[in-house]
Amino acid sequence: MASFTLPPIHDNADGGWGPSSSNIPEQFKFKDIPYAPYSKSDKLGRFADWNDTTGDTRQTAVGLPSTRDARGPGRSRRDGAQAFGSGTASAFAYFHVEDEASFSLVDNKAAPPRRGGGFIRGRATGRGGGSFVNRGVAQRGGRGFNNRGGAQRGGRKGWRDWEKTNRTRESSVAISPQWTMLEEIEFHRLAKLKLEVDEPEDIDTYGRVSAYDKSYDRITTKTERPLQLVDRIKYNTTTSDDPIIQQLVSKNVANVYTTDAILSVLMCAPRSVNPWDIVILREGNNLYFDKRDGGPFDTVTVNENASDPPQDPAPPNPNNPAEKTAVPEPPSINSATSLSLEATYINQNFGFQSVQENIAADFAHPNPFYGPEETEPLASCGYRYRVFDLGVTEDEDVKICIRTEVDAYVPGPGNPQEGHGLVTIRALNEFDPRAQGAGGAPDWRSKLDSQRGAVVATEMKNNSCKLAKWTVQSVLAGAELMKIGYISRGNPKDNTRHVILSTASMRPTDFAAQLNVSLANGWGIVRTITDLCMKMPEGKYVLIKDPNKSVIRLYAVPMTAFTTEDEDGEGYEGDEPESAA
């Protein structure tokens, strides 16, 4: 049977704590080493100070005091403190003298002497109280002149801020004096909202989707394909003009109605920089989120979130006769408006080109916007009407019905009508990497195959809002995959010919996490705006993002605003925008 024997206990016959010196075995080789005193300022738990740089590093022994005290100002030890292990010998002492004896310095060139001011990172400091940069502009005090002959005053600025012009954007819609501002919400307040929403209920499906051509996933920069012009029809009807939504309103399936394109802008509002507006119609207990014809929802932005985004030329000053009579120059192909139209053209044609039209799947009902008199071929597009429950407020259950869109499907097991294998197709475009507004994007032809991560990171920074909206639309539609094409100009100076360099595939939920897109925050914004509008009387309202501030404002507008019946000119696109403050 197993037994347990207690080890012998050595009592300290000399008194005090610790083992007695008489009980230490004779074969213990460290017996005669005296105790090394230490001060209260030393840290316990280590036997050597490896970070001690107070002495001559070439002749300092670990655990021994330095042969010379080279401490400078601010490096002195606390008064009365003793060096770790000082005053005694150490068994762990190790001198570096022998190892350093074989060391020889290869570069023995003397450092250049400093005369006058120092030159640090391109900034030369002179004696006159000011400092000068390479371009001759006074940055810190004083007054200097740049190469263009202009004087600049003021304090210190950031990198290249001195050559940036103050950019003032115009509102997406003219604000009439007859409008009444009801609410103003800052973006930092929207970013704190959060609402968890359950899985949606599928109401019905319409349209027809073609199979995605998987050969586009194998395209590289060495096997690029030209982007073709494909003539197809794709509808982008607003909410209140949708005949299916009108039928669902009569059945009371929800009390808020909108489309995925409109709702994604609202859910990603804190990321937006460019101005936008959403028309809100309150009829009874129902809300409609609409878009204006020709508004910002019909085009795609380019480098909206870049530190120096593309910009349009300033309009002529009516008070300057020379500018008023001057012949306007043709718009640059790299201006904000030209790039937006180019990106819209690329997105549409890439979606039309990357599908196999001979392999298609029909949804439960045909396209509701394609009339019998239409003869042009339809684009691959499927509509899924889905209802999300936003919870109960004031004894009323708020449900929102959304018309979502998918562009194609991947053939495989499962029925596309039930959401299996659905795909959304988008495209990022490269214009001129050296043009103003490129946002420091690398050359795609040299980096896409070898350093795709750098290209993706730059696009996530410069197009944060656009990518977030695409991801939210894919999640709302229940798509399983997102296909994003990388399309560049054939020649940076020609915006009419483009080539497909690569295609990326990702899952919308994973890409949302990578972009740091919070759907709970987006639903919180939607719920807040919905509750705000539900408290208003019946009528028409417009939610406007301020063009130059991180603020959205809600205005009450006449029922005839944004329609052909607006005879008084209240808020039509031709008005000069006024301040929304």
DOBA-190836 format. One line per 5 residues: number of its first residue (from 1); for each residue x, y, z of C-alpha. Coordinates in pm, 1 decimal, decimal comma. Layout:
NUM = X:Y:Z  ...
//
This chain:
1 = 0,0:0,0:0,0  134,9:343,1:-90,5  272,0:554,5:191,6  373,7:917,9:228,0  675,4:1029,1:426,1
6 = 721,5:1388,0:533,2  1053,2:1545,5:429,6  1292,2:1647,2:704,4  1240,1:1994,8:842,6  1558,8:2190,2:921,4
11 = 1503,6:2413,2:1218,6  1701,6:2737,1:1239,5  1893,7:2689,1:1560,4  2056,0:3033,1:1522,5  1717,2:3204,7:1545,0
16 = 1551,5:3432,3:1293,0  1394,9:3365,4:958,7  1527,2:3153,6:677,7  1755,9:2851,5:679,0  2043,5:2833,1:920,7
21 = 2395,1:2875,0:783,8  2493,7:2557,9:961,5  2238,6:2357,5:762,6  2365,1:2459,0:415,1  2540,7:2165,1:245,3
26 = 2913,3:2200,7:198,8  2896,8:2115,3:-170,2  2687,5:2427,4:-236,9  2923,9:2636,9:-447,4  2758,5:2972,6:-376,2
31 = 2785,2:2934,8:0,6  3051,4:3202,0:53,9  2887,6:3469,3:-160,8  2787,6:3756,6:71,8  2443,3:3904,2:66,7
36 = 2405,3:4191,8:-184,1  2222,2:4484,5:-24,8  1963,7:4681,3:-221,1  1776,7:5005,1:-176,5  1403,4:5055,9:-152,5
41 = 1394,6:5221,1:-495,7  1517,5:4906,0:-671,9  1270,3:4667,6:-829,9  1263,8:4321,6:-679,2  1232,7:4002,6:-877,8
46 = 1535,9:4039,2:-1100,2  1901,9:3967,7:-1038,5  2048,7:4189,8:-1310,6  1959,8:4529,8:-1450,7  1980,3:4471,1:-1823,8
51 = 1842,7:4819,6:-1902,2  2105,8:5011,2:-1705,1  2258,9:5266,4:-1945,0  2411,0:5496,4:-1686,5  2768,8:5384,5:-1736,6
56 = 3010,9:5302,8:-2011,3  2833,4:5026,4:-2203,8  3159,2:4890,7:-2336,9  3299,8:4819,6:-1992,9  2998,0:4766,2:-1766,4
61 = 2953,4:4432,9:-1599,0  2603,8:4304,5:-1538,8  2538,6:4347,5:-1170,3  2852,0:4563,0:-1111,7  2887,7:4939,3:-1090,2
66 = 3019,8:5127,9:-1389,4  3379,3:5236,1:-1405,1  3270,9:5589,2:-1490,6  2952,5:5780,8:-1427,0  2821,1:5914,2:-1760,4
71 = 2476,0:6015,3:-1646,4  2360,4:6334,0:-1804,1  2088,1:6581,5:-1702,3  1760,1:6412,4:-1627,0  1919,6:6068,5:-1594,0
76 = 2051,0:6090,3:-1236,3  1941,4:5835,3:-982,9  1726,7:5929,3:-688,0  1930,0:6083,6:-406,1  2051,7:5817,3:-168,4
81 = 1969,1:5534,0:-408,9  2231,3:5272,2:-461,5  2306,0:5095,6:-787,6  2169,1:4745,6:-810,4  2422,4:4506,1:-667,2
86 = 2677,8:4781,4:-610,7  2952,9:4742,3:-360,0  2974,8:4363,2:-383,3  3108,6:4100,5:-613,3  2869,6:3898,9:-823,2
91 = 2886,2:3544,3:-948,3  2686,6:3653,3:-1254,7  2932,0:3926,5:-1355,2  3025,7:3923,2:-1721,9  3254,6:4175,7:-1885,4
96 = 3219,1:4270,1:-2248,8  3575,7:4391,7:-2283,7  3703,6:4075,3:-2446,0  3419,2:4061,9:-2699,2  3450,6:4431,4:-2780,2
101 = 3821,8:4396,3:-2843,8  3754,8:4246,3:-3186,2  3508,5:4521,1:-3282,7  3609,0:4767,5:-3550,5  3413,0:5061,2:-3688,9
106 = 3370,9:5049,2:-4065,7  3224,7:5395,5:-4125,6  3461,8:5644,0:-3966,1  3348,8:5947,7:-4162,9  3306,0:6250,0:-3939,6
111 = 2965,2:6411,3:-3910,4  2924,5:6747,3:-4087,8  2950,0:7044,1:-3851,1  2638,4:7242,0:-3771,6  2644,6:7609,6:-3848,4
116 = 2365,4:7842,6:-3762,7  2026,2:7674,7:-3767,4  1971,6:7304,5:-3797,1  1808,1:7133,6:-4095,4  1557,1:6873,6:-3983,4
121 = 1333,5:6685,3:-4229,3  1326,9:6956,9:-4490,6  1273,5:7248,8:-4249,4  1568,8:7488,9:-4220,4  1567,7:7700,8:-3905,7
126 = 1731,0:8041,4:-3945,1  1830,3:8312,5:-3704,3  1555,1:8553,0:-3783,4  1288,8:8394,2:-3564,6  1119,3:8222,8:-3857,7
131 = 1169,0:7892,0:-4034,0  1165,6:7805,2:-4400,9  1054,7:7497,8:-4589,6  1187,4:7381,2:-4922,6  930,7:7585,5:-5111,8
136 = 1015,4:7906,1:-4927,3  690,2:7947,8:-4738,2  711,5:8081,2:-4382,8  548,5:7822,1:-4157,1  624,6:7934,9:-3804,5
141 = 581,8:8305,9:-3740,8  704,4:8589,5:-3953,2  612,2:8641,4:-4315,8  742,9:8457,1:-4618,8  684,1:8433,6:-4989,9
146 = 616,7:8120,0:-5188,3  736,9:8043,7:-5537,3  421,6:8191,1:-5684,5  495,5:8531,9:-5539,3  220,0:8523,4:-5279,6
151 = 261,7:8606,3:-4911,5  133,1:8380,8:-4637,5  76,0:8463,4:-4275,0  -28,8:8260,0:-3977,0  77,4:7976,1:-3756,7
156 = 187,3:7625,6:-3816,0  -20,3:7408,7:-4050,0  -38,4:7043,5:-4147,0  131,3:6869,2:-4434,1  61,2:7054,4:-4761,0
161 = -232,4:7237,4:-4604,1  -87,4:7561,8:-4725,0  -154,9:7474,6:-5088,9  -510,8:7345,8:-5033,5  -792,8:7579,9:-5119,9
166 = -1097,4:7617,8:-4901,7  -1354,1:7387,1:-5057,9  -1721,3:7476,2:-5034,6  -1972,7:7229,0:-5169,8  -2320,6:7321,8:-5282,7
171 = -2632,0:7160,1:-5145,4  -2784,7:6874,3:-5343,0  -3115,7:7063,5:-5351,0  -3197,5:7432,5:-5333,7  -3342,3:7529,2:-4996,0
176 = -3638,1:7761,9:-5035,1  -3708,5:8037,9:-4781,4  -4063,0:7897,3:-4745,1  -3927,8:7573,6:-4597,4  -3932,6:7524,5:-4222,1
181 = -3645,2:7351,7:-4048,2  -3780,1:7109,2:-3788,5  -3477,2:6921,3:-3662,0  -3099,5:6923,7:-3684,0  -2897,5:6612,9:-3591,9
186 = -2519,0:6591,3:-3577,2  -2341,3:6282,0:-3701,6  -2177,7:6210,4:-3367,1  -2525,2:6166,4:-3219,9  -2622,3:5927,2:-3497,9
191 = -2309,6:5718,5:-3442,6  -2426,0:5632,8:-3088,0  -2757,6:5478,7:-3194,0  -2808,5:5103,8:-3195,6  -3099,0:4870,2:-3268,9
196 = -3093,3:4495,4:-3317,2  -3331,9:4371,9:-3588,6  -3438,7:4013,6:-3651,5  -3432,4:3831,1:-3983,3  -3677,1:3976,4:-4239,6
201 = -3990,8:3828,8:-4387,2  -3988,5:3771,6:-4763,9  -4307,4:3903,5:-4921,9  -4259,8:3834,9:-5294,1  -4003,6:3825,4:-5575,2
206 = -4007,4:3981,2:-5923,1  -3781,1:3988,2:-6225,5  -3524,4:3757,6:-6379,8  -3158,0:3702,0:-6295,5  -2886,9:3557,5:-6517,6
211 = -2601,8:3333,5:-6409,8  -2276,0:3499,4:-6314,4  -1987,5:3424,3:-6550,2  -1718,4:3267,9:-6331,0  -1451,0:3331,3:-6591,6
216 = -1436,3:3691,2:-6464,4  -1300,6:3561,6:-6133,6  -989,1:3440,7:-6316,8  -900,2:3771,8:-6480,5  -559,6:3915,2:-6388,7
221 = -367,5:4223,4:-6495,6  -191,3:4010,3:-6758,2  -519,8:3874,4:-6897,5  -725,8:4193,8:-6881,8  -1050,1:4222,6:-7075,2
226 = -1197,6:4531,9:-7235,1  -1513,6:4673,0:-7083,4  -1790,6:4656,1:-7341,2  -2090,1:4878,4:-7394,1  -2396,9:4659,5:-7336,0
231 = -2734,2:4809,0:-7423,4  -2979,3:4692,6:-7157,2  -3263,2:4848,6:-6958,6  -3252,3:4863,9:-6580,9  -3512,9:5053,4:-6382,2
236 = -3448,4:5266,4:-6076,7  -3800,5:5370,1:-5982,6  -3857,8:5562,4:-5662,6  -4063,3:5421,8:-5375,4  -4397,8:5593,9:-5418,8
241 = -4403,9:5515,6:-5793,9  -4350,4:5142,7:-5741,6  -4673,9:4957,8:-5833,4  -4586,6:4661,1:-5609,3  -4537,5:4886,8:-5307,8
246 = -4874,1:5046,8:-5380,9  -5032,2:4701,7:-5366,1  -4852,7:4622,6:-5040,2  -4974,6:4949,3:-4889,9  -5333,5:4846,4:-4956,0
251 = -5263,1:4519,6:-4770,5  -5103,4:4701,9:-4473,1  -4796,8:4478,8:-4471,6  -4590,6:4763,0:-4317,5  -4607,4:5129,9:-4226,9
256 = -4270,9:5244,5:-4371,0  -4175,6:5186,6:-4736,7  -3847,5:5249,0:-4917,4  -3579,2:5095,4:-5142,8  -3241,0:4950,4:-5052,3
261 = -3056,5:5230,1:-5234,7  -3231,9:5499,2:-5031,3  -3212,9:5315,7:-4701,2  -2840,9:5240,1:-4738,6  -2765,2:5611,9:-4765,4
266 = -2953,1:5673,9:-4441,6  -2790,2:5380,2:-4262,2  -2442,0:5494,3:-4369,7  -2507,1:5865,3:-4314,1  -2220,0:5921,1:-4063,9
271 = -1970,3:5816,4:-4333,0  -2103,4:6050,1:-4601,7  -1921,1:6363,9:-4708,2  -2103,6:6465,7:-5025,8  -2448,4:6623,8:-4991,3
276 = -2766,5:6419,3:-5042,7  -3138,6:6450,5:-4974,5  -3427,4:6210,5:-4909,1  -3789,3:6312,2:-4968,9  -4022,0:6179,8:-4696,3
281 = -4397,4:6162,0:-4750,8  -4635,4:6111,3:-4457,1  -4979,4:5979,3:-4555,1  -5193,5:5861,1:-4266,9  -4982,0:5622,2:-4062,1
286 = -4754,0:5539,3:-4355,1  -4414,8:5683,4:-4440,3  -4250,1:5680,0:-4785,0  -3878,3:5746,5:-4831,3  -3835,7:5874,2:-5188,4
291 = -3558,1:6004,8:-5410,0  -3566,4:6292,7:-5653,1  -3529,0:6234,3:-6025,7  -3177,3:6329,4:-6123,6  -3063,9:6344,1:-5761,1
296 = -2746,6:6201,6:-5607,6  -2897,9:5850,5:-5590,1  -2870,0:5804,2:-5967,5  -2489,3:5834,7:-5981,3  -2187,8:5676,2:-5810,2
301 = -1937,9:5881,6:-5614,8  -1559,6:5855,6:-5656,8  -1310,2:5900,6:-5369,3  -1569,6:6075,5:-5156,9  -1380,4:6003,5:-4833,6
306 = -1031,2:6084,3:-4962,3  -832,5:6349,9:-4779,0  -823,5:6555,9:-5100,1  -1124,9:6438,3:-5304,2  -1192,6:6536,6:-5665,7
311 = -1363,4:6868,1:-5708,8  -1545,6:7059,7:-5976,3  -1415,5:7394,4:-6103,9  -1552,5:7695,0:-5921,8  -1846,9:7862,8:-6097,2
316 = -1782,8:8207,5:-6248,1  -1819,6:8500,0:-6014,4  -2118,1:8710,7:-6129,9  -1964,7:9019,4:-5968,8  -1652,3:8990,1:-6183,1
321 = -1721,4:9110,7:-6539,1  -1416,4:8929,7:-6674,8  -1532,7:8592,6:-6541,3  -1892,1:8660,3:-6640,3  -1807,4:8717,6:-7007,9
326 = -1529,6:8457,9:-7031,4  -1589,5:8145,9:-7236,1  -1621,8:7849,9:-6993,8  -1360,7:7583,1:-7031,2  -1470,7:7225,9:-7102,7
331 = -1496,1:7017,8:-6784,4  -1194,8:6808,7:-6695,6  -1227,5:6431,8:-6721,5  -1098,2:6414,1:-6363,5  -1348,7:6654,4:-6211,2
336 = -1595,1:6525,4:-5952,4  -1893,3:6533,9:-6188,4  -1708,8:6368,8:-6478,2  -1571,6:6094,0:-6254,2  -1915,2:6029,8:-6107,1
341 = -2070,4:5984,3:-6450,9  -1779,6:5763,8:-6556,9  -1816,4:5543,9:-6246,8  -2190,2:5509,5:-6309,0  -2128,0:5402,8:-6667,5
346 = -1865,8:5148,6:-6553,7  -2090,2:4997,5:-6285,4  -2382,3:4947,5:-6520,0  -2184,2:4794,2:-6805,2  -1974,5:4568,6:-6583,9
351 = -2290,8:4427,2:-6429,7  -2441,8:4369,2:-6774,3  -2123,7:4215,4:-6919,2  -2030,9:3973,7:-6639,2  -2343,8:3754,4:-6664,8
356 = -2446,6:3472,5:-6896,7  -2779,0:3576,2:-7040,9  -2844,7:3236,2:-7194,8  -2859,3:3087,6:-6843,0  -3125,9:3261,2:-6635,5
361 = -3367,8:3197,0:-6350,2  -3712,5:3353,7:-6332,2  -3851,5:3483,3:-6006,6  -4212,7:3432,3:-5901,3  -4338,9:3727,8:-6107,3
366 = -4208,9:3916,8:-6412,6  -4042,3:4255,5:-6393,6  -4312,4:4500,2:-6270,3  -4162,5:4801,0:-6451,5  -4129,5:4644,2:-6796,2
371 = -4444,1:4724,6:-6992,7  -4578,5:4533,6:-7291,4  -4480,9:4816,7:-7526,2  -4112,4:4786,3:-7432,2  -3891,4:4624,9:-7697,4
376 = -3536,7:4674,3:-7566,9  -3385,0:4380,7:-7375,7  -3394,8:4383,6:-6997,6  -3088,8:4368,7:-6778,4  -3038,6:4086,3:-6532,1
381 = -3210,8:4210,9:-6217,2  -3427,8:4058,1:-5949,6  -3641,1:4241,3:-5693,5  -3706,8:4099,5:-5348,5  -3965,0:4276,1:-5130,3
386 = -3877,5:4216,3:-4767,6  -4024,8:4339,3:-4437,4  -3809,8:4414,8:-4131,4  -3962,0:4457,4:-3785,8  -3816,4:4760,4:-3604,8
391 = -4000,1:4698,3:-3278,8  -4290,3:4856,9:-3094,9  -4311,1:5229,9:-3025,2  -4607,1:5404,5:-2862,5  -4819,8:5088,2:-2883,4
396 = -4752,0:5060,1:-3256,7  -4536,2:4800,9:-3425,9  -4304,9:4971,1:-3675,8  -4237,9:4756,9:-3984,2  -4043,8:4868,9:-4287,3
401 = -4091,6:4720,8:-4633,7  -3785,5:4742,7:-4859,3  -3750,1:4673,3:-5228,8  -3409,5:4510,8:-5262,5  -3219,6:4425,7:-5580,3
406 = -2986,3:4143,1:-5685,0  -2790,8:4133,8:-6009,5  -2718,4:3765,7:-6075,4  -2690,8:3422,6:-5919,2  -2428,8:3150,0:-5898,4
411 = -2558,7:2818,6:-6035,4  -2567,5:2548,1:-5773,3  -2800,0:2366,9:-5532,3  -3098,0:2567,6:-5418,4  -3354,0:2790,2:-5581,3
416 = -3259,5:3157,0:-5646,0  -3621,2:3253,5:-5564,8  -3551,1:3141,0:-5209,3  -3229,9:3340,7:-5189,1  -2976,5:3069,6:-5275,0
421 = -2666,4:3180,1:-5464,1  -2777,4:3543,0:-5518,9  -2506,3:3791,4:-5616,3  -2471,0:4169,4:-5627,8  -2221,3:4310,3:-5879,3
426 = -2036,2:4639,5:-5834,8  -1720,7:4798,1:-5977,8  -1441,5:5022,1:-5852,4  -1274,0:5241,6:-6109,3  -921,4:5379,2:-6140,1
431 = -869,8:5702,0:-6330,7  -531,9:5879,3:-6316,2  -313,7:5793,6:-6011,4  -127,9:6122,6:-6053,9  -437,6:6340,4:-6086,5
436 = -576,6:6556,7:-5809,2  -821,4:6353,2:-5603,4  -659,8:6012,7:-5662,2  -614,5:5978,4:-5286,8  -269,1:5819,0:-5302,1
441 = -398,6:5510,3:-5482,4  -124,7:5276,0:-5607,0  -98,6:5171,6:-5969,1  -344,8:4884,1:-6005,8  -162,9:4721,2:-6296,2
446 = 151,0:4673,5:-6087,2  -6,8:4609,3:-5745,3  -331,7:4416,1:-5795,0  -168,3:4078,5:-5846,7  121,3:4115,4:-5603,2
451 = -12,3:4355,7:-5336,0  -390,1:4339,1:-5352,5  -415,0:4421,9:-4983,0  -262,2:4765,7:-5039,1  -512,5:4840,6:-5316,4
456 = -806,6:4723,8:-5105,5  -691,4:4924,9:-4804,6  -663,6:5241,2:-5012,9  -1008,9:5191,4:-5164,0  -1157,3:5126,5:-4819,6
461 = -1011,4:5458,0:-4707,4  -1101,4:5669,2:-5010,8  -1444,9:5513,1:-5077,2  -1555,6:5419,4:-4726,6  -1911,1:5547,5:-4772,5
466 = -1961,3:5393,1:-5116,8  -1836,2:5049,3:-5013,2  -2044,9:5062,4:-4694,3  -2360,3:5140,8:-4894,5  -2293,7:4855,4:-5137,6
471 = -2241,3:4617,1:-4847,2  -2559,4:4726,6:-4671,0  -2758,5:4684,0:-4992,0  -2624,4:4330,3:-5031,6  -2710,9:4241,9:-4672,6
476 = -3062,2:4387,6:-4704,9  -3119,1:4187,7:-5024,3  -2997,0:3866,4:-4863,0  -2724,1:3815,5:-5124,8  -2470,6:3545,4:-5051,6
481 = -2185,3:3704,4:-5248,2  -2058,3:4042,8:-5361,3  -1859,8:4066,9:-5683,5  -1646,8:4380,7:-5710,1  -1459,1:4445,4:-6032,5
486 = -1143,1:4652,8:-6059,6  -1170,8:4854,5:-6377,9  -915,5:5102,0:-6505,1  -881,6:5331,5:-6801,0  -699,4:5201,0:-7101,5
491 = -520,5:5535,4:-7110,4  -527,0:5772,4:-6810,7  -604,8:6061,8:-7046,9  -902,9:5884,8:-7208,3  -1219,9:5824,3:-7004,2
496 = -1406,4:5639,5:-7282,2  -1210,8:5310,8:-7296,9  -1173,9:5085,5:-6995,6  -1032,8:4742,3:-6914,2  -1124,5:4489,9:-6645,0
501 = -813,4:4404,8:-6439,9  -954,7:4176,7:-6172,2  -1267,4:4071,8:-5983,5  -1293,2:4012,6:-5609,9  -1552,8:3798,1:-5436,0
506 = -1655,8:3833,0:-5071,1  -1945,4:3761,4:-4839,6  -2139,5:4076,8:-4745,7  -2145,0:4006,0:-4371,4  -1769,6:3941,0:-4363,7
511 = -1697,5:4248,8:-4572,1  -1919,4:4457,7:-4340,5  -1706,0:4348,9:-4045,0  -1392,0:4433,7:-4240,3  -1529,0:4780,0:-4319,3
516 = -1641,5:4824,4:-3957,8  -2000,1:4871,0:-4074,3  -2248,1:4827,1:-3789,0  -2592,4:4725,0:-3911,7  -2726,5:4777,3:-3559,3
521 = -2616,0:5139,9:-3578,2  -2778,3:5175,8:-3921,8  -3108,5:5037,3:-3794,0  -3086,7:5273,7:-3498,5  -3057,2:5569,4:-3738,0
526 = -3354,9:5446,0:-3942,0  -3564,6:5399,7:-3629,4  -3475,3:5746,9:-3499,4  -3568,1:5921,3:-3825,2  -3886,3:5711,7:-3848,6
531 = -3996,5:5804,7:-3496,6  -3919,5:6168,9:-3567,8  -4132,6:6173,2:-3883,6  -4414,5:5974,2:-3722,6  -4461,3:6258,1:-3474,9
536 = -4507,5:6510,6:-3755,2  -4845,8:6583,6:-3916,7  -4929,2:6453,8:-4262,1  -4736,1:6623,0:-4537,3  -4407,2:6623,2:-4724,7
541 = -4064,3:6658,1:-4569,8  -3707,2:6646,7:-4692,2  -3401,0:6521,7:-4506,5  -3089,9:6704,9:-4627,3  -2726,2:6634,7:-4553,1
546 = -2542,9:6965,4:-4509,4  -2289,2:7003,7:-4794,0  -2007,8:7128,8:-4569,5  -2089,3:7000,3:-4220,9  -2150,6:6662,8:-4057,0
551 = -2515,3:6745,3:-3995,7  -2852,2:6636,9:-4136,0  -3157,4:6861,2:-4120,5  -3526,8:6786,0:-4157,0  -3740,5:7043,1:-4339,8
556 = -4114,8:7070,1:-4389,6  -4185,0:7149,3:-4757,0  -4503,1:7210,9:-4959,4  -4675,3:6912,1:-5115,1  -4597,8:7051,5:-5461,4
561 = -4220,8:7055,8:-5399,6  -4004,5:6842,5:-5635,7  -4298,0:6791,5:-5875,0  -4398,2:6937,6:-6210,8  -4681,2:7119,2:-6031,6
566 = -4433,1:7335,5:-5845,8  -4512,6:7653,9:-6037,0  -4370,3:7890,9:-5778,9  -4020,8:7747,0:-5816,0  -3995,4:7627,2:-5458,6
571 = -3699,2:7398,8:-5434,8  -3644,7:7300,7:-5796,8  -3300,7:7219,3:-5916,4  -3248,9:7550,5:-6093,1  -3256,6:7760,4:-5776,4
576 = -2938,2:7891,4:-5628,1  -2882,9:7703,9:-5301,8  -2912,6:7910,6:-4987,7  -2759,2:7853,3:-4649,6  -2927,1:7579,6:-4450,0
581 = -2810,0:7711,9:-4119,2
//
